[in-house]
C-alpha cells in the first residue's frame, strides 16, 4: 500500500501534512496518528512478524518463543523501515525523524538519526 503525502508551510512556520484523502494533520499535534499509520503500512500483513521479508513467520515465532530476538534490534529495524517508507514518499528527513519521535517518545532526535543512518555500530 502506498500513501500519498503532501505538506505545506504557512506564514507562521508550522506545517500541515496530508496523507491520501485524509483530513490534514497539523504540526506535531497529530504526528502520533500519522506515525501509527506509517508503522501500520510497514507491518500491514496482519501478522506479528516485524521482520517479514527477512525471516519467515514460523522462524520468527520460534525465535521469539525462545527469547532469541533483541527487542532493541527489532525496534531499530522497524524505525529504519518506517523511515525508508517516509523518505520514499519524499517526506523530508528532519520531518520523518520528528514523526518517528512521536511514535518512540523515549528516544531523542539524535538517537533516531543514528539508528536510521546506522551511525551506532559497524557499517556493512
N, C-alpha and C positions, 0 to 999 in steps of 0.2 A: 504494500500500500504506500502510495506517495502522498505526502502532504503538500499542499500548495501554500507557500509562505509569502507574505508581503508585510512590509512595515513602512512606517513613515515617522518623521520627526516633526514636532510642532515648534512654534516660536519659543516656548519655554524650555526646550531641550528634552522634553520627555518623548518617548516613542510609543507607537501603537503597533502591536503585532496582529496580523490576521492570518488564521490558519484555515485554509479552504474557504468554505462559505460561512464559517462560524462568525459569531459576533467578535468584534475587535477586542483584543486584550491590551489593557493599558499598563505601561511601565512594568513594575515588578509586582503589582498587586495580584495579577492572575498568573504569575510565572509557574506556580505550583501546578495549576491546571494544565498549562502548556507542556511543562516537562513531563507530567504524568502521561499526557497524550503521546509525547515523543517516546517515552520509555515503553508505552504500550505498543507502539508501532514496532519497536526494536524486538519485542518479545511477543508478537501478535499470534503466534501459533497456538496459544491457549494452553501450553504446557508449562511445567515448572523449570524447564531446562534453559537457563540464560546463556548457555554455551552451545546452543543449537547451531549447527553449521561447523562446529569444531569436533564435537563428540555426540554420539547417539543418546537418545533419551534413556535407554536401558543402562548404558555405561554411566551416565550422569547419576542416575538413581543409585547404582551400586556404590559409586564413589561418595555420594552424599550420605548414604546409609552408614558407611564406614568412617565418616568424618575425614575423608582424604582430600577434600577440597578446601582451598584457602578462601575464606569469606572475603578477605581484602582483595585477593586476586580476581574473584568473580565480580566484585563491586567495580574494580578498576576496568575490567573488560566491558561491563555494562556502560560505564561512563564513556570509554573510548568509542564504543559502538554508537551511543546516542550522539556524541559529538560529531562523529563522521556523518551520521544521517543529517544533522543540522547543517553542517558545512556543505554537504551535497545539495542542500536546499538553499544555499547561498546566504545563510544566517552568518553575520559577522562573528569572528572568533570570540571577541570580547563578550558579545551578547550571548553566544552559545554557552560560554563558561558561566556567565551570570545566571542563565536559566538552569544550568546543572547545579549551581549553588542552591537554587530553590528546592531542588529535589534532594540534595545532600547538604542540609544547612550546617552540619557539623564539620564540613570541610571548608578550608579557606580557599580564596581565589587562586593563590599560587599553588596550592596542593592539587587542585583540579588541573591547572595549567601543566604542572609536572606530569600528572597522570596522562593527559591527552597527548602530550608531546614526548612521553616516555623519558623524562629527564631524571627519574629517580631510580635508575637501575642500569644494568648493562644493555648496550644497544646491540641489535642484531642486524 
